[in-house]
Amino acid sequence: MNIVVAPDSFKGSLSAREVGNAIERGIKRAIPDSVVTIIPMADGGEGTMDCLIDATQGRFVNVSVQDPLGRTIDSGFGILGDGTTCVIEMAMCSGLYLIEAHERKPMRTTTYGVGQLIIAALELGCRRFIMAVGGSATNDGGAGMLQALGAELLDEEGRQIGHGGGSLNKLVEIRTEGLDSRIAESQFIVACDVDNPFIGPKGASAVFGPQKGASPDMVEQLDRNLKHFANVIERVQGVAIHNLPGTGAAGGLSGSILAFLDGKLESGVSIVTRAAKLEDAVRHADLVITGEGQVDFQTVHGKTPYGVARVALAHSVPVIVLAGSVGNGVDNLYEHGVTAVVSIVNRPMTLEEAMEQTAPLLEEAAEQIMRIVTQPIMRH
């Protein structure tokens, strides 16, 4: 039996590669002579850079930048096998995981470090950028990134506004003359796993602000500030990003990439599936197993299991999704190529226990699935 294992990471527990290895061990316990191909996946969030480096035999470059609160940290980016494509995982400089719970202050957190990484990559000759924007701690609309790239975001007294979404209401003028000239020679692709707009009830502040530490009052203020920012952007750049799908990703960072860097928004999982040549492997498979820590109604909006299933559906190959947690709305996946969604949790346990035991739980679930498959799998 030929089985393709193409999972995302289980955040906080295992990388995508480690998840794949655990699933393979379970498969081999049940069917020792099976042929297993592991293809680590991601959807624009955590792990996207590693997946793309792995798929193209690229390399990682270390750089010191500012974290979301302006402190100097060790970070970096990937350069893919072609030598000119840079992958920036914004969470590595402006991510939620970089700060403690009590430091979640979206009125202050900044994307300045993202701009610093772009500058460092430009210095090394990169002119094509894949921006993986999941996992941010920020809600500044990309203002910090623009400042790091040389733009001036000025208040009524002609001074640079401060960092964070809480300062955007002071913005009066944006001057782009100082933007690094090499940006005009570059291509920017936003690897996005959400379709939320810049502002509004489904926008960056309303949907993602609370997990970044925003109170209900802060959410309202941040949304007003982003609306003001979008109004100024429209006046300066002639682009109305207010309601464009995907511009709300990473606290609105995607909106600024689109408006000022001529960026294009693309499904993160589509970028990874192409780079990893997933379709070539799936075409000859009898079964595909994918997985992610949480699978629910949001999964169908561009998450890894959805993207993998769409590729498999085109070749009539069945897909089983392994999940740490199965939420509401997974039925939608069955219309897009998923055959079954299976929780790996096999007994009552706390979240902490499940995260500690992810590898053996994945092995056990994979083994049991394969033992059910006692007859040759018939293609759909």
N, C-alpha and C positions, 0 to 999 in steps of 0.2 A: 504494500500500500504506500502511495506517495502522498505525504502530508506536508502542507505549508503552514508554518507557525509564524504569524505576523502580528504580534501584540504591541500595544503601547506599554509604557512604564506603569507600574502601580505606585503612584506618587507617595513618597515617604517610606517606601518599602524596597522596591526592586526596580532596576533599570529595565528597559525593554529587552535588552539582550539577556539579562538575568531571568526575566519572566519566560522568555523563549526557551532558555536552557532547562528551567524547571518543568515546563510543559513537555519538552522532549523526553526528560527522564521518565515522566509518567507514561507517555506513549510507549516507550521502549519496554517498560515493565509489562505492558499488556501485549504488545506486538513487537517482539525483539527484532524482527527482520524488516520492519517498516523503514522507509526512506523519509527522513525528516529534514526539511529546509527551513532554517530560522531566518526571518527577515525582520529585524527590529523596526518598529514604526513609531510615528508621532504625528501630531495634527497641528503643529504650530505652537504648542506649549512646551512644557518641560521635556527635554530629551530630543527635541527636533535637531539641534545642532549636532549632537552625538550621532544620531541616525544618518544624517547627511554626510558627515565626515567618514563614518563607517562605510557607507554605500559607495563613496567615490575615492576612498584611500586618501583622504585629505589630512590636515594637521591642525592642531590647536595652537593659538598664539596667546601668550600671557600679556596682559596689560593692566596697569593700575589706574583706576577711575574712581569717581565719586559714587557712593551708594545712595539710596533714596533720601537719606538725610544729610548728604553732603560730606560724609566721612570717606577717607581714602581706603579702598579695598583692592585686593587682587581679583582681577576678572579676566576677560579675554573673549576671543571669537574664533571661529573656525574658518580656515581657507580650504576650499574643496579641491579635488584632484586636478581641476583645470588651472589652478594657480591664480585665478583672477576673480573667482566668486567667493564672496565673504558671507558667512552665516553668523548673524548676531542674534543671540537669545537674550532678549531684553531683561529677562528675569535675573540674569547673571550680574546685572549692575543696578537694576531698578525693581527687583523682585520682592514679593511679599515675604519670601523665606529668609531674606537677608536681615529682617528687623524683628525684634521681639514684639509680642502682642501689645505691650503697653506703648510701643513706639509707632503704632499704626496711626498716622496723622496725615490723611489725604489732603488737608489744607496746606501742608508743608512739603510733602514728598515730591521728588523731582525726577525727571527723565534726563537730567544733565549727563549722566554717565553714558547713556545711549549715544549721544552726540560725540562724546570722547572716543568711544569705540569706533564710530564711523571714521573719525579723523585718523585714528591709528591705522585702520585698514586702508584708507586712501594713501597713506604714506608708504604702504607696502605694495601699492600698485593695483589694489582691488578696484574694480569699476562696476561690478555687478553685486548687488546686495540682496540677500534673502533675510528679511526681518521677522524672526519668530517672536510674537508679541504676547504670548500667554503668561499668566502668573505675576502680573504687575502689582506693585504697591502704590501706584501713582494715579492721580486724577488731574494732571496738569495739561491735558490736551496736547502733549508733546512740546510745550513751551520751553522746558529745560533743554531738551534736545536741540531746539532751534538756537537757543542762546549759546550752547557749546559749539555749534557749527558756525557761529559768527553773526547771526541775526541780532538785531537790536529790538527788544520789546519794551517800549518806552511809556512812561506815565505822563501826566499832563505837565510835569516839570522837566521832561526830557531825560529822565533817569531810567535805567533798567529796572523793571519790576522785579520783585523778589521771587523766590522759588515757590512752587506749589500751586495747586488749584485755587487756594485762597487769595492769591494775588492777582488773578486774571481780571478781576473787576476794575483794577487800576489801569489796565491797558488802554492806551489812546492811539498809539502808532506802532507799526511794525516796519522796520527798515531792513531790507534784504541785501543791500549792496555789499555787506560784509560777509555774506555766506561764502564758504569755501568754494572757489571757482571750479574745483574738480568735481563738485556735485553735478554740475551741468553735463559732465561727460559720463555720468554714472546712471545705472538703472537700479531702481528699488522695487522689490516685490515684497509685499506684506503677506507672510504666511499666517493666515487668520483662521481661528476655529470658532468664531462667533459672527453673527450678522447684525449685531446691535448698532443702532445709529449713534451719532455724536451726542445728541441731547434727547430729552423727553422721557416719558414713562418707561421706555425700553432702552434708554440711553446709558452711557457710561456711568454716570453718577447714580442713577436710580437702581440699576441692576447690580453693579459691582461695587459701588461705594461702601455699602454696609460691611462687606467682608474685609474692606481695607481700613475700617475703623470709623466710618462716617455715621454720625447720629442722624435721625430724620431731618433735623434742622440743617445739619451740614449738607445732607444730600440735596436739599432744596437750594442752598447757597451755591454749592458746587455746580449744579445744573444751570443756574442763572449765570454763573461765571463762564461756563463753557459756551453758553448761548452768546454771551457778549464777545467772547473770543472768536466764535464762528462768524459773528457779524463783522468784526474787524477783518478777519481773513477774507471774507467775501468782498469787502471793500478794497482790500489791498491786492488780492490774488485773482479776484473774479470767479472764485469757486465757492459754491454754497455746499458746505459739508454737513450742515445741520442734521439732515435726515437720511444721509446716504448709508446704506447697509454696510456694516463692518467698520465704519469710522469710529465707533465707540470702543473698539478693542484697546486694551491696555490703557484705560482711562483717557481715551481720545488720542493716544499717540498715533494711531493709524490715520486719523484725520489730518494731522500735520504732515505726515509722510506723503499723503496723497496731494495735499494742497501746495506744499513747498518743495518737495523732492520729486514731483511728478510720479509718485508711486502708483503701483497697481495692486489691488487686493486680489488674493488668490487663496483658495482652500489650502490650508497647510498640509492636510493629508494627501491632497492631489500632488503637491510638490514632492513629498516624500515617496509616494508610490511610484512616481516617474523615476526619481533618482535611484531608488532601490530596485527598479525593474521588477516590481511585484507581478505585473501581468505576465511576464515571461515565465515566472515560476508557477503561477496559478493555472496557466493554460494546460499544464500537464498533471495537475494535482487531482487526487481523488477526494480530498477533504482539506478545508482551510480552518484553522483554529486561530482566533484572535482574542483580544481581551483588554480590559481596562479596569482600574480600581472601582469606578462608579459608572454604572450604565443605567440610564433613565430616559425621560422624554427629551432631554437635550442632546442625546447621542446622535439622533438623526440629523442634527443641524451641523454636520461636518466633523464629528469626532472620529477617531481612528476606526472603531468597529464598523461604522457606517461606510467609511471610505474603502475599507478592505472588502466589505460585502458587495459594494457596487462593482468592484473589479471582478470578484468571483462570479457574480450574477451574470456578467457578460459571457462567461464560459460555462454556465450551468454547473458550477461546483458548489456543493453545500458548505455552509459556514456555521460554526459553533462559536459562540462568544462566552468566554469565562470572565466572570465579574466578581470583585470583592463584595460589592453591594448592588442589588438589583432594585431600582426604584420604579416609580409609576411611569407608564407610557412606553414601555419597551415593545409593546405590540406593534408600534409603528415600524420597527426595524424589520418585521417579517415581510413587509411589502417591498423591502429594498435588498433582498438577498440573504438575510439572516435566517437560518433554519431553526436555531434554538439559542436561548440565553440561559446560562447555568451559573448559579452562585457557587463559589468555591468554599463558602462557610458551611461546615458539616455538623456543627453543633452550636449551642448557645455560647457566645463568647463576647468579650468586650472588643471595642475597636482596637485598643492597644494590643490585645492578644492576636487579633486577626492580622494586624500589620507585622507583628513579630513572626508570625507563622505563615506568611504569604507563600514562601517557596514550597514547603511541604503540602500546604493546602492546594496549590496549583498542581503539584505532582499527583496528589490523590484524585483530584477532579479529572485531570487528563486521563489517568489510568482507568477510572470508572467509565468515562465516556467511550474509550476505545474498547473496553470489555463489552459494552452494549453493542458496539458495531461488530457483531460476530459474523455477519455475512458481507460480501463485497458491496461497497456503496454504489448504488445506482445513480448515475447522473440525472439531474432533473430534466 
